[in-house]
Amino acid sequence: MAETKKPAWPEDVEIITLNKIEMLGVHKKTEQLYWNGHPVITKHELGRREYRLASLAAWATVAAAAFAGLALLVQIFGG
C-alpha cells in the first residue's frame, strides 16, 4: 500500500495520489490554480498583534518625521 501521509505533516494532510491529481487544473489565460473546479486561494492577513505592531511602527515613523521637520525649522529660524 502506498504512503498516504508524511510523518512531519499535520494529521489531516494527505499526499495527493495519481487518482486525485486529475482534480487539479490551471486556467489557460490567468494560469490560476484550481482544485475540483474551485480556485485555490492563498492569502495571509495580519493578526491583531501584527496589525498593532505595524500601526505602531507607522505612527513612530510619522512622529520621527514631524520631529525632524520641527528640528529643522528651529535650526533655520531659531538660529
Summary of the structure (lengths in Angstrom):
residues: 79
radius of gyration: 26.2
end to end distance: 83.8
largest distance: 83.8
contacts: 117
relative contact order: 0.06
helix: 43%
strand: 10%
